[in-house]
Amino acid sequence: MAVWIQAQQLQGDALHQMQSLYGQHFPIEVRHYLSQWIESQTWDSIDLENPQEEFRAKRLLDSLVQELQKKAEHQVGEDGFLLKIKLGHYASQLKSTYDRCPLELVRCIKHILYTEQRLVREANDSSSPGGGLLDSMSQKHLQINQSFEELRMMTQDTENDLRKLQHNQEYFIIQYQESLRIQAQLSSLSTLPPADRVLREPALQTKRATVEAWLTREANTLQKYRLDLAEKHQKTLQLLHKQQTIILDDELIQWKRRQQLAGNGGPPEGGLDVVQSWCEKLAETNWQNRQQIRRAEHLRQQLPIPGPIEELLTDLNKQITDIISALVTSTFIIEKQPPQVLKTQTKFAATVRLLVGGKLNVHMNPPQVKATIISEQQAKGLLKKENTRNDSSGEILNNNCVMEYHQATGTLSAHFRNMSLKRIKRSDRRGAESVTEEKFTILFESQFSVGGNELMFQVKTLSLPVVVIVHGSQDNNATATVLWDNAFAEPGRVPFSVPDKVLWPQICEALNMKFKAEVQSSRGLSEENLVFLAQKAFSSSSINPEEYRSMTMTWSQFNRESLPGRNFTFWQWFDGVMELTKKHLKPHWNDGAILGFVNKQQAQDMLMSKPNGTFLLRFSDSEIGGITIAWVAENPNKAGERMVWNLMPYTTKDFSIRSLADRISDLNHLLFLYPDRPKDEVFSKYYTPPLSKAVDGYVKPQIKQVVPEFATASSDSTSASQYMDHASSPSVSHTHTYGMYPPSADSIMDGDGDFDLDDTMDVARHVEELLRRPMESQWIGHTQS
């Protein structure tokens, strides 16, 4: 709801306060007829203290005048005639009033909007304690902007008082000099004849008494002015400290928390522009008040008057210096974090930013930033202010960078583009802790001065925890450490403590966030999926989600202890599912074609009530990163009996050879995707188009798979096919090498599951050789004419 609509609903004193905002300087009719346009403009983005913003303010003034003129032109009828004249008059009036000072128009409208929003909020809070006309975020930002306006007015007030004090003190000094001159004249009377002395002395004595009485009275007045000014500064600093606490301890900490969750796949942390604009306003207001306090101190030194003011000014100076120091050190932040799983000898990047650098003119002498990797223990010592300056836990190449100022954005930042961790020095690990559970951090530090070397700052900031690996095989376990830390770290913790156990719903939230981000899918984990995961995590058979809400999962259960009867952990299994889905199954997961999180018994129960040929896709329980097809069909050993069959799981290597959709297309006995969707309706859009005809006398080989027990006369099973061993249970298996090449020597996949060109050429030669063999081969080459 527009603010103006709400403002018109105000009553009593609030309505009078709102009406008093308007007058000749800005008529209320302009606010009424241009309310939508006024509220759609970016008044807050204009810095009133920056003369360079005058051009933007002038454009807004011109636009306002044009909008008024257009509104006037569209008025018709008898009533419209009078309104047309009035609006045209207001357009001319505003143009002449603000044309030479357009920033004052912006100041006026900002004040009007802030006050209206405050009045609406207060009225709404009093009438509806449980809810608001404005959402909580808007209210919070409104309060911040309102406080800045209040600080601006308080700072302007103390500036005026300071000038008045300076003027009065200068006049006092002049009168004091006059008193000294009179005293000198009186002293010189002793050299005059008695008659002359008697003649002149009374007048000088009277004049001296008058001046000294005035000086005594004015000294008390000056002392009172000084005390009043100090009290005003005290109130300003209290509000300033409160405002800074809200921005640094709430808004900036929340941004850092969003940044941490983004490392787990959470929504982007958002830009820093709004926070930077607030921090710059803080810096500007801080510095103005500091200069005022220093000027007040200078006036006191010029004219020492006994009293408590000296101690007050010393205390104020310390307070404002502490506030500025907290602002500068807290706004030295990492805008782009280094990778949290960091492989040695691998290039990586990071960006640090000083949010108040431009406003404090730090870029006039650009500081250098240094990056160092330190251990968790060293990070703890750093926060305790222990001497760890020369300590590091490794060597980072290209770890120095000069901060650059970007005029267009007003940002001061250092972009480390080519860092590389040359070596790492590990500490003694605790108990069962592995190398992938050991946490490090990148320390960024710099030093610079502000205000012409008035204040010197040494700033430091720590990256999110980093796990260092030396081989890709460690990535899985390192990611688990990072996931747990990002998800469950508390603000303000001691580096890098995290709870050893957390509630299952928290685990679910972290897993769902990570799954959607890795698979890049809007389809996350359903409640049924999460129940399946709980069953796996806790070795439970319960299907009631409520039973798991109060259960806790330990880090050991998550990624240290193997699942019962398996040689892998809960996380390793889940990570394998994510990798497989991300690389090969994403479209099918998005289509809802993969149930996935279903165990063998559940699959059997679901399929036995369906017609023969109904199948579903579920993730393998026994293999990391595997998916299997379960289907219902006749039992060949018992006439009239049906049973559920399970294909040996497919993995990434299998789908690198032939896609899931093509494999399902090959198996003619698969008819309906559970519950009852014809398979071609679901998968046909992903089938590989038929091969083209032979050219230059060559035919192209075609790979197809067949389950021998379910091959029909019309299928390709009469030729050779991929052979699948039939186990004693209703499971159908196949060898992952397909009998096509030796188990390891000629794999076409490298250690990371990617194609290797040389190995691929070897495989091609194998295929060519196999095509010359008799038809009992496991693979078939189809010629097409």
Secondary structure, 3 states (H helix, E strand, C coil): CCHHHHHCCCCHHHHHHHHCCCECCECHHHHHHCHHHHHHCCHHHCCCCCHHHHHHHHHHHHHHHHHHHHHHHCCCHHHHHHHHHHHHHHHHHHHHHHCCCHHHHHHHHHHHHHHHHHHHHHHHHHHCCCCCCCCHHHHHHHHHHHHHHHHHHHHHHHHHHHHHHHHHHHHHHHHHHHHHHHHHHHHHHHHCCHHHHHHHHHHHHHHHHHHHHHHHHHHHHHHHHHHHHHHHHHHHHHHHHHHHHHHHHHHHHHHHHHHHHHCCCCCCCCCCHHHHHHHHHHHHHHHHHHHHHHHHHHHHHHCCCCCCHHHHHHHHHHHHHHHHHHHHHHCEEEEECCCCEEECCCEEEEEEEECCCCCCCHHHCCCEEEEEEEEHHHHHHHHCCCCCCCCCCEEEECCEEECEEECCCCEEEEEEEEEEEEEECCCCCCCCCCHHHCCEEEEEEEEEEECCCCEEEEEEEECCCEEEECCHHHHHHHHHHHHHHHHHCCCCCCCCCCCCEEEHHHHHHHHHHHHHHHHCCCCCCCHHHHHHHHHHHHCCCCCCHHHHCCCEEEHHHHHCCECCCCCCEHHHHHHHHHHHHHHHHHHHHHCCCCCECCCHHHHHHHHCCCCCCEEEEEECCCCCCCEEEEEEEECCCCCCCEEEEEECCECHHHHHHCCHHHHHHHCCCCCEECCCEEHHHHHHHHCCCCCCCCECCECCCCCCECCHHHCCCCCHHHCCCECCCECCCCEECCCCCCCCCCCCCCCCECCCCCECHHHHHHHHHHHHHHCCCCCCCCCCCCCCC
